[in-house]
């Protein structure tokens, strides 16, 4: 994982902690846990990302977040996902529409 991805992961760690998640390192990604929910957080390209876990979050810079979302829509993974665009002190979430999420 490169320096750019590392800083994205560090920013994602801050975002999830501020949301009340307990965040731990899980190899090249993070595991964020809160109540019943475990979210795996990665800065990897969706085609190269791990596929374990039911909930996945991809972090990207704001100028790349829409491309990551489009890539996930093309791949149609078997897990629920979101993309978090992180920048200095700011973040936003891009979700897929409900009709593209896999059925439980």
TORVEX-616897 format. One record per residue (C-alpha): x, y, z negated. Coordinates in Angstrom, 3 decimals, always signed. Layout:
atom u X, v Y, w Z .
...
// end
This chain:
atom u +0.000, v +0.000, w +0.000 .
atom u +1.478, v +3.361, w +0.998 .
atom u +1.819, v +6.558, w -0.965 .
atom u -1.320, v +8.053, w +0.598 .
atom u -3.417, v +5.020, w -0.397 .
atom u -1.909, v +5.031, w -3.872 .
atom u -2.983, v +8.623, w -4.456 .
atom u -6.469, v +7.760, w -3.175 .
atom u -6.670, v +4.868, w -5.624 .
atom u -5.535, v +7.124, w -8.467 .
atom u -8.227, v +9.648, w -7.556 .
atom u -10.802, v +6.859, w -7.369 .
atom u -9.688, v +5.687, w -10.821 .
atom u -10.463, v +9.155, w -12.163 .
atom u -13.867, v +9.274, w -10.435 .
atom u -14.949, v +5.888, w -11.818 .
atom u -13.684, v +6.674, w -15.322 .
atom u -15.646, v +9.932, w -15.290 .
atom u -18.721, v +7.869, w -14.369 .
atom u -18.200, v +5.733, w -17.474 .
atom u -16.616, v +2.670, w -15.889 .
atom u -13.809, v +0.690, w -17.496 .
atom u -11.152, v +0.587, w -14.774 .
atom u -8.369, v -1.983, w -14.461 .
atom u -5.790, v -2.769, w -11.792 .
atom u -6.589, v -5.798, w -9.672 .
atom u -3.621, v -6.188, w -7.330 .
atom u -3.855, v -3.540, w -4.609 .
atom u -7.302, v -2.466, w -5.720 .
atom u -9.214, v -1.518, w -8.855 .
atom u -11.932, v -3.345, w -10.754 .
atom u -14.455, v -0.919, w -12.229 .
atom u -16.891, v -2.391, w -14.769 .
atom u -19.907, v -0.894, w -16.451 .
atom u -22.819, v -2.782, w -18.011 .
atom u -23.651, v -5.660, w -15.635 .
atom u -21.881, v -4.102, w -12.661 .
atom u -18.400, v -4.872, w -11.330 .
atom u -17.227, v -2.794, w -8.385 .
atom u -14.001, v -3.540, w -6.522 .
atom u -12.402, v -0.332, w -5.298 .
atom u -9.914, v -0.233, w -2.431 .
atom u -8.220, v +2.156, w -0.031 .
atom u -7.608, v -0.670, w +2.461 .
atom u -9.002, v -0.734, w +5.966 .
atom u -12.379, v -2.541, w +5.797 .
atom u -11.196, v -5.233, w +8.224 .
atom u -8.211, v -5.999, w +5.971 .
atom u -9.896, v -5.639, w +2.578 .
atom u -10.556, v -8.489, w +0.186 .
atom u -14.044, v -9.913, w +0.411 .
atom u -14.567, v -11.181, w -3.160 .
atom u -17.142, v -9.468, w -5.300 .
atom u -20.707, v -8.415, w -4.618 .
atom u -20.064, v -4.649, w -4.844 .
atom u -17.201, v -2.921, w -3.029 .
atom u -16.192, v +0.710, w -2.781 .
atom u -13.826, v +2.071, w -0.153 .
atom u -12.020, v +5.320, w -0.870 .
atom u -10.908, v +7.650, w +1.884 .
atom u -10.030, v +11.257, w +2.479 .
atom u -13.051, v +13.344, w +3.524 .
atom u -11.889, v +13.551, w +7.150 .
atom u -11.721, v +9.709, w +7.354 .
atom u -14.725, v +8.713, w +5.230 .
atom u -17.286, v +8.725, w +8.078 .
atom u -14.959, v +6.548, w +10.194 .
atom u -14.619, v +4.044, w +7.330 .
atom u -18.413, v +3.983, w +6.947 .
atom u -18.859, v +3.396, w +10.686 .
atom u -16.287, v +0.596, w +10.588 .
atom u -18.171, v -1.103, w +7.744 .
atom u -21.419, v -0.791, w +9.670 .
atom u -19.744, v -2.547, w +12.615 .
atom u -18.290, v -5.314, w +10.434 .
atom u -21.577, v -6.009, w +8.589 .
atom u -19.858, v -7.483, w +5.502 .
atom u -21.692, v -9.846, w +3.145 .
atom u -21.417, v -7.497, w +0.159 .
atom u -22.949, v -4.187, w -0.854 .
atom u -20.623, v -1.272, w -0.224 .
atom u -20.186, v +2.466, w -0.339 .
atom u -17.477, v +4.858, w +0.760 .
atom u -16.217, v +7.530, w -1.619 .
atom u -14.583, v +10.539, w -0.016 .
atom u -12.062, v +11.927, w -2.494 .
atom u -10.214, v +15.199, w -2.367 .
atom u -8.567, v +17.430, w -4.938 .
atom u -11.123, v +17.597, w -7.748 .
atom u -14.065, v +16.654, w -5.531 .
atom u -15.763, v +13.471, w -4.359 .
atom u -18.824, v +12.446, w -2.379 .
atom u -20.431, v +9.089, w -1.616 .
atom u -21.472, v +7.744, w +1.772 .
atom u -23.900, v +4.829, w +1.514 .
atom u -25.155, v +2.593, w +4.283 .
atom u -28.863, v +2.870, w +4.950 .
atom u -30.965, v +0.307, w +3.048 .
atom u -31.746, v -1.721, w +6.167 .
atom u -28.083, v -2.695, w +6.726 .
atom u -27.393, v -3.992, w +3.220 .
atom u -27.370, v -7.779, w +2.841 .
atom u -30.313, v -9.371, w +1.063 .
atom u -29.540, v -10.686, w -2.459 .
// end
